[in-house]
């Protein structure tokens, strides 16, 4: 009994330390994305590099913007398979590199929506993320059964979004946005509980994988909420 009672606090301490590392890396990533996005929109030379102008107005994105977007997708797909083979500094560099590239593509939202609506949506997303993470931490319910449903839903909204690029249906966009909020809310809770289960044995490189998962959950939850709450610039 003494061995069990002494082991339990140790396990909880390791889990707390691991999750602290996950949230620390996630916070670094979000901050870097925000800084890069702000830098792009604040620099005339960077704006000209990533966006096309006509009569002083942004009318589209440049080829360089698409190159960054493709590099961003490639890096996120390569990250998990590569993380077990590269050094920890290299893994951290890949994670932060992805967050920096995301800042470039994220800058389009700073140009599209008002600063006030972005700030308010960010605040709401942060509150929702905190609540979902707290629920996943405190609940006794096993959320692993949600995985299949969430993965199917995620694939569904990706395919529906691609189709709606051609249909341009506002009704379809509204439904996709609603589903997106629900899917990424569920993924936030599921990923948090999954990472806490990994906490007793997880290494720093696993914390980077967890940080990327929660970073993606946060960013996507924010973007889908922004469709509802964001106010476009005049």
Secondary structure per residue as TSV (DSSP state, phi and psi in degrees):
chain	resnum	aa	ss	phi	psi
A	1	X	-	360.0	-40.4
A	2	X	H	-62.5	-40.0
A	3	X	H	-62.8	-39.9
A	4	X	H	-68.1	-43.9
A	5	X	H	-68.1	-31.6
A	6	X	H	-78.7	-28.1
A	7	X	H	-75.0	-32.4
A	8	X	H	-61.1	-48.6
A	9	X	H	-62.3	-34.7
A	10	X	H	-62.5	-44.0
A	11	X	H	-61.7	-42.0
A	12	X	H	-65.3	-37.3
A	13	X	H	-65.6	-43.5
A	14	X	H	-63.3	-40.6
A	15	X	H	-63.1	-43.7
A	16	X	H	-62.5	-42.0
A	17	X	H	-65.5	-41.7
A	18	X	H	-63.3	-46.9
A	19	X	H	-66.7	-32.7
A	20	X	H	-62.0	-40.5
A	21	X	H	-64.4	-41.1
A	22	X	H	-59.5	-50.2
A	23	X	H	-68.9	-31.3
A	24	X	H	-65.5	-48.3
A	25	X	H	-64.5	-39.9
A	26	X	H	-60.3	-44.0
A	27	X	H	-63.2	-41.9
A	28	X	H	-59.1	-44.4
A	29	X	H	-63.8	-45.4
A	30	X	H	-63.6	-41.5
A	31	X	H	-63.7	-42.0
A	32	X	H	-64.7	-41.9
A	33	X	H	-59.6	-46.0
A	34	X	H	-62.8	-41.9
A	35	X	H	-65.3	-44.1
A	36	X	H	-65.7	-43.1
A	37	X	H	-60.2	-44.2
A	38	X	H	-63.6	-40.6
A	39	X	H	-63.6	-40.2
A	40	X	H	-63.8	-46.3
A	41	X	H	-74.7	-16.7
A	42	X	H	-96.0	-11.7
A	43	X	-	-108.1	116.6
A	44	X	H	-56.7	-38.1
A	45	X	H	-68.8	-39.0
A	46	X	H	-69.9	-37.0
A	47	X	H	-61.0	-42.8
A	48	X	H	-67.5	-29.9
A	49	X	H	-72.1	-35.2
A	50	X	H	-105.1	-11.7
A	51	X	E	-131.9	152.2
A	52	X	E	-97.1	139.7
A	53	X	E	-117.7	147.8
A	54	X	E	-145.1	120.1
A	55	X	T	56.5	37.8
A	56	X	T	79.2	3.5
A	57	X	E	-114.4	145.5
A	58	X	E	-72.4	122.4
A	59	X	E	-116.9	-3.5
A	60	X	E	173.4	-178.1
A	61	X	E	-105.2	156.0
A	62	X	-	-87.6	173.0
A	63	X	H	-62.2	-35.4
A	64	X	H	-62.6	-36.3
A	65	X	H	-60.9	-44.0
A	66	X	H	-67.0	-35.1
A	67	X	H	-63.0	-43.4
A	68	X	H	-62.2	-42.1
A	69	X	H	-62.0	-41.4
A	70	X	H	-67.1	-41.7
A	71	X	H	-62.3	-37.5
A	72	X	H	-62.1	-46.4
A	73	X	H	-64.6	-42.3
A	74	X	H	-62.8	-41.5
A	75	X	H	-66.6	-39.4
A	76	X	H	-70.3	-32.3
A	77	X	H	-74.1	-31.3
A	78	X	H	-83.8	-18.3
A	79	X	H	-60.4	-54.4
A	80	X	H	-64.5	-46.3
A	81	X	H	-63.2	-32.5
A	82	X	H	-82.9	-21.4
A	83	X	H	-65.0	-27.3
A	84	X	T	-79.8	-13.4
A	85	X	T	-104.9	-18.8
A	86	X	S	-101.2	166.0
A	87	X	-	-70.9	163.0
A	88	X	H	-61.2	-44.4
A	89	X	H	-60.1	-37.3
A	90	X	H	-66.7	-40.1
A	91	X	H	-63.5	-42.5
A	92	X	H	-63.8	-38.7
A	93	X	H	-64.1	-39.0
A	94	X	H	-63.9	-43.5
A	95	X	H	-63.1	-49.0
A	96	X	H	-69.0	-31.9
A	97	X	H	-63.6	-41.3
A	98	X	H	-62.6	-43.3
A	99	X	H	-63.9	-36.3
A	100	X	H	-67.8	-43.5
A	101	X	H	-62.2	-38.2
A	102	X	H	-62.3	-32.4
A	103	X	H	-62.1	-36.6
A	104	X	H	-64.1	-49.9
A	105	X	H	-70.7	-28.9
A	106	X	H	-69.8	-21.7
A	107	X	H	-60.9	-23.8
A	108	X	H	-62.5	-30.8
A	109	X	H	-73.9	-31.6
A	110	X	H	-67.8	-28.6
A	111	X	H	-82.0	-22.7
A	112	X	H	-91.8	-38.9
A	113	X	B	-110.7	154.8
A	114	X	-	-68.8	152.8
A	115	X	H	-61.5	-38.4
A	116	X	H	-64.3	-43.0
A	117	X	H	-71.1	-33.9
A	118	X	H	-65.5	-43.6
A	119	X	H	-64.1	-43.4
A	120	X	H	-67.8	-39.1
A	121	X	H	-67.5	-36.8
A	122	X	H	-63.4	-40.4
A	123	X	H	-64.2	-44.0
A	124	X	H	-65.0	-41.6
A	125	X	H	-62.1	-42.5
A	126	X	H	-61.7	-42.0
A	127	X	H	-65.2	-42.6
A	128	X	H	-64.4	-42.6
A	129	X	H	-61.5	-43.8
A	130	X	H	-61.8	-45.6
A	131	X	H	-62.9	-42.4
A	132	X	H	-66.8	-39.8
A	133	X	H	-66.2	-39.1
A	134	X	H	-65.5	-41.3
A	135	X	H	-60.8	-45.1
A	136	X	H	-64.3	-29.9
A	137	X	H	-75.9	-38.2
A	138	X	H	-93.5	-25.4
A	139	X	-	-68.9	146.6
A	140	X	-	-89.9	-6.4
A	141	X	S	-76.8	136.6
A	142	X	-	-80.3	116.3
A	143	X	G	-90.0	2.0
A	144	X	G	-63.8	-25.4
A	145	X	G	-66.8	-15.1
A	146	X	G	-78.8	-14.6
A	147	X	H	-57.4	-51.1
A	148	X	H	-61.0	-44.7
A	149	X	H	-61.4	-43.7
A	150	X	H	-67.1	-39.7
A	151	X	H	-66.1	-42.7
A	152	X	H	-62.5	-43.4
A	153	X	H	-62.5	-39.9
A	154	X	H	-63.5	-46.1
A	155	X	H	-61.7	-38.9
A	156	X	H	-62.2	-44.7
A	157	X	H	-73.0	-28.5
A	158	X	H	-65.8	-48.1
A	159	X	H	-64.6	-42.1
A	160	X	H	-64.3	-37.3
A	161	X	H	-65.4	-39.3
A	162	X	H	-64.6	-45.4
A	163	X	H	-61.9	-39.1
A	164	X	H	-73.1	-13.6
A	165	X	H	-61.6	-30.7
A	166	X	H	-92.9	-36.5
A	167	X	H	-75.5	-35.7
A	168	X	-	53.0	47.0
A	169	X	-	-92.7	123.6
A	170	X	H	-68.3	-34.6
A	171	X	H	-65.5	-43.4
A	172	X	H	-64.3	-39.4
A	173	X	H	-63.4	-38.7
A	174	X	H	-63.5	-44.8
A	175	X	H	-65.2	-42.3
A	176	X	H	-61.6	-41.8
A	177	X	H	-64.1	-43.0
A	178	X	H	-60.3	-47.0
A	179	X	H	-64.2	-37.9
A	180	X	H	-62.5	-43.2
A	181	X	H	-60.4	-46.1
A	182	X	H	-65.3	-42.7
A	183	X	H	-63.5	-46.7
A	184	X	H	-78.5	-22.1
A	185	X	H	-66.2	-44.7
A	186	X	H	-63.6	-40.6
A	187	X	H	-65.7	-35.2
A	188	X	H	-61.0	-47.1
A	189	X	H	-66.6	-44.7
A	190	X	H	-62.5	-48.4
A	191	X	H	-64.4	-37.8
A	192	X	H	-62.0	-47.3
A	193	X	H	-65.0	-39.5
A	194	X	H	-62.9	-40.9
A	195	X	H	-69.5	-36.3
A	196	X	H	-64.1	-35.6
A	197	X	H	-66.7	-29.5
A	198	X	H	-81.1	-14.5
A	199	X	T	-59.1	-32.1
A	200	X	T	-70.4	-25.2
A	201	X	T	-120.5	-7.3
A	202	X	-	-69.2	144.7
A	203	X	-	-99.4	178.3
A	204	X	H	-62.1	-35.7
A	205	X	H	-67.7	-31.1
A	206	X	H	-69.1	-32.1
A	207	X	H	-63.8	-33.4
A	208	X	H	-67.4	-40.7
A	209	X	H	-63.3	-43.4
A	210	X	H	-63.9	-39.2
A	211	X	H	-63.0	-39.4
A	212	X	H	-64.8	-42.0
A	213	X	H	-61.3	-48.4
A	214	X	H	-70.8	-32.8
A	215	X	H	-59.6	-47.2
A	216	X	H	-65.0	-39.7
A	217	X	H	-60.4	-46.2
A	218	X	H	-64.0	-49.6
A	219	X	H	-60.8	-45.4
A	220	X	H	-70.3	-37.2
A	221	X	H	-61.3	-42.6
A	222	X	H	-61.2	-45.8
A	223	X	H	-66.8	-38.7
A	224	X	H	-70.1	-37.2
A	225	X	H	-66.5	-33.7
A	226	X	H	-63.3	-29.5
A	227	X	H	-63.8	-32.2
A	228	X	H	-84.2	-44.4
A	229	X	H	-100.1	-17.8
A	230	X	-	-71.0	141.8
A	231	X	-	-109.8	119.5
A	232	X	B	-72.0	149.0
A	233	X	-	-68.7	147.9
A	234	X	-	-69.0	360.0
